[in-house]
């Protein structure tokens, strides 16, 4: 089976990318429930897929997403490279808003899913279970380099460390929490991404994270009023849409850089 490519997208993309590529909905059955993906075939006869993480139309809070079903569906379609997108809060005032950035590392204070269970695909004992050993980290360096080469004029400095902080939500973060994340070395945060990255790695799927800041999560820095947040999210979508389309049309699978240690 030829390896496919996939993206995980926020609700801002629920129509734009599927319509641009004439992607059609498909239901993938998994042990964790059915998962809807959008599918098309691009030049070279490669199947490509998109997951809209909050559903179409948007109806799932971050705490209600079935992350295991998403990951299992990606495994079932033989995903050889996964690009995860998210609009994020920015913890470092030196970083720009509305500029695509590639994640290099992750802080997930507790390796847990929103329901409190351990963030793992190996919930019950099985022959396939094992320890995820991070030889290169959760984010594939080869895949990040490939994504950067798709649009080097647009993507922010790929040599800069960019640490993502998982703050599960569904509430927003307090000023004290944002100060803590920054002191721990975090640069951006959101309520998703981390479970998607960890579970995909457990299924030996190479992952890259392409994010864009739509607000500053820094105490003392003013942001747009709440009623303008929808507009900032639209600007964030516009900043990354072409890169995501190029990845689906031109991207290639990469080798998985970590490994699962099994006894």
HUGI-V289516 format. One record per residue. N is the residue number from 1. RES is the residue in one letter. PSI is psi as a letter, one per 30 degrees, with the letter a starting at -180 (none if undefined). Layout:
n->N res->RES psi->PSI
n->N res->RES psi->PSI
This chain:
n->1 res->X psi->k
n->2 res->X psi->k
n->3 res->X psi->k
n->4 res->X psi->l
n->5 res->X psi->l
n->6 res->X psi->l
n->7 res->X psi->k
n->8 res->X psi->k
n->9 res->X psi->l
n->10 res->X psi->l
n->11 res->X psi->f
n->12 res->X psi->f
n->13 res->X psi->g
n->14 res->X psi->f
n->15 res->X psi->e
n->16 res->X psi->e
n->17 res->X psi->e
n->18 res->X psi->e
n->19 res->X psi->e
n->20 res->X psi->e
n->21 res->X psi->g
n->22 res->X psi->h
n->23 res->X psi->k
n->24 res->X psi->k
n->25 res->X psi->k
n->26 res->X psi->k
n->27 res->X psi->k
n->28 res->X psi->k
n->29 res->X psi->k
n->30 res->X psi->l
n->31 res->X psi->f
n->32 res->X psi->g
n->33 res->X psi->l
n->34 res->X psi->k
n->35 res->X psi->k
n->36 res->X psi->k
n->37 res->X psi->l
n->38 res->X psi->k
n->39 res->X psi->k
n->40 res->X psi->l
n->41 res->X psi->k
n->42 res->X psi->a
n->43 res->X psi->k
n->44 res->X psi->g
n->45 res->X psi->h
n->46 res->X psi->k
n->47 res->X psi->k
n->48 res->X psi->k
n->49 res->X psi->l
n->50 res->X psi->k
n->51 res->X psi->k
n->52 res->X psi->j
n->53 res->X psi->e
n->54 res->X psi->g
n->55 res->X psi->l
n->56 res->X psi->j
n->57 res->X psi->l
n->58 res->X psi->j
n->59 res->X psi->f
n->60 res->X psi->k
n->61 res->X psi->l
n->62 res->X psi->e
n->63 res->X psi->f
n->64 res->X psi->f
n->65 res->X psi->k
n->66 res->X psi->i
n->67 res->X psi->e
n->68 res->X psi->e
n->69 res->X psi->e
n->70 res->X psi->e
n->71 res->X psi->e
n->72 res->X psi->e
n->73 res->X psi->e
n->74 res->X psi->e
n->75 res->X psi->e
n->76 res->X psi->f
n->77 res->X psi->g
n->78 res->X psi->h
n->79 res->X psi->k
n->80 res->X psi->f
n->81 res->X psi->k
n->82 res->X psi->k
n->83 res->X psi->j
n->84 res->X psi->k
n->85 res->X psi->k
n->86 res->X psi->k
n->87 res->X psi->k
n->88 res->X psi->l
n->89 res->X psi->k
n->90 res->X psi->k
n->91 res->X psi->f
n->92 res->X psi->j
n->93 res->X psi->f
n->94 res->X psi->f
n->95 res->X psi->k
n->96 res->X psi->l
n->97 res->X psi->l
n->98 res->X psi->g
n->99 res->X psi->j
n->100 res->X psi->k
n->101 res->X psi->k
n->102 res->X psi->k
n->103 res->X psi->k
n->104 res->X psi->f
n->105 res->X psi->l
n->106 res->X psi->k
n->107 res->X psi->j
n->108 res->X psi->j
n->109 res->X psi->e
n->110 res->X psi->k
n->111 res->X psi->i
n->112 res->X psi->l
n->113 res->X psi->l
n->114 res->X psi->f
n->115 res->X psi->g
n->116 res->X psi->f
n->117 res->X psi->l
n->118 res->X psi->k
n->119 res->X psi->i
n->120 res->X psi->l
n->121 res->X psi->f
n->122 res->X psi->h
n->123 res->X psi->e
n->124 res->X psi->l
n->125 res->X psi->k
n->126 res->X psi->l
n->127 res->X psi->f
n->128 res->X psi->f
n->129 res->X psi->l
n->130 res->X psi->a
n->131 res->X psi->k
n->132 res->X psi->j
n->133 res->X psi->k
n->134 res->X psi->j
n->135 res->X psi->e
n->136 res->X psi->f
n->137 res->X psi->l
n->138 res->X psi->f
n->139 res->X psi->k
n->140 res->X psi->k
n->141 res->X psi->e
n->142 res->X psi->e
n->143 res->X psi->e
n->144 res->X psi->e
n->145 res->X psi->e
n->146 res->X psi->e
n->147 res->X psi->e
n->148 res->X psi->e
n->149 res->X psi->f
n->150 res->X psi->f
n->151 res->X psi->i
n->152 res->X psi->f
n->153 res->X psi->f
n->154 res->X psi->e
n->155 res->X psi->k
n->156 res->X psi->l
n->157 res->X psi->j
n->158 res->X psi->f
n->159 res->X psi->f
n->160 res->X psi->k
n->161 res->X psi->k
n->162 res->X psi->j
n->163 res->X psi->k
n->164 res->X psi->k
n->165 res->X psi->k
n->166 res->X psi->j
n->167 res->X psi->j
n->168 res->X psi->f
n->169 res->X psi->a
n->170 res->X psi->f
n->171 res->X psi->l
n->172 res->X psi->l
n->173 res->X psi->l
n->174 res->X psi->l
n->175 res->X psi->e
n->176 res->X psi->e
n->177 res->X psi->e
n->178 res->X psi->e
n->179 res->X psi->e
n->180 res->X psi->e
n->181 res->X psi->e
n->182 res->X psi->e
n->183 res->X psi->f
n->184 res->X psi->f
n->185 res->X psi->g
n->186 res->X psi->k
n->187 res->X psi->e
n->188 res->X psi->l
n->189 res->X psi->l
n->190 res->X psi->a
n->191 res->X psi->g
n->192 res->X psi->b
n->193 res->X psi->e
n->194 res->X psi->e
n->195 res->X psi->e
n->196 res->X psi->e
n->197 res->X psi->e
n->198 res->X psi->e
n->199 res->X psi->e
n->200 res->X psi->e
n->201 res->X psi->e
n->202 res->X psi->f
n->203 res->X psi->g
n->204 res->X psi->h
n->205 res->X psi->j
n->206 res->X psi->k
n->207 res->X psi->k
n->208 res->X psi->k
n->209 res->X psi->j
n->210 res->X psi->j
n->211 res->X psi->l
n->212 res->X psi->k
n->213 res->X psi->k
n->214 res->X psi->f
n->215 res->X psi->l
n->216 res->X psi->k
n->217 res->X psi->h
n->218 res->X psi->j
n->219 res->X psi->k
n->220 res->X psi->f
n->221 res->X psi->k
n->222 res->X psi->k
n->223 res->X psi->l
n->224 res->X psi->l
n->225 res->X psi->l
n->226 res->X psi->e
n->227 res->X psi->f
n->228 res->X psi->f
n->229 res->X psi->e
n->230 res->X psi->e
n->231 res->X psi->e
n->232 res->X psi->e
n->233 res->X psi->e
n->234 res->X psi->e
n->235 res->X psi->e
n->236 res->X psi->e
n->237 res->X psi->e
n->238 res->X psi->e
n->239 res->X psi->f
n->240 res->X psi->f
n->241 res->X psi->e
n->242 res->X psi->e
n->243 res->X psi->e
n->244 res->X psi->e
n->245 res->X psi->e
n->246 res->X psi->e
n->247 res->X psi->e
n->248 res->X psi->e
n->249 res->X psi->e
n->250 res->X psi->f
n->251 res->X psi->l
n->252 res->X psi->k
n->253 res->X psi->l
n->254 res->X psi->l
n->255 res->X psi->k
n->256 res->X psi->k
n->257 res->X psi->f
n->258 res->X psi->a
n->259 res->X psi->l
n->260 res->X psi->j
n->261 res->X psi->j
n->262 res->X psi->k
n->263 res->X psi->none
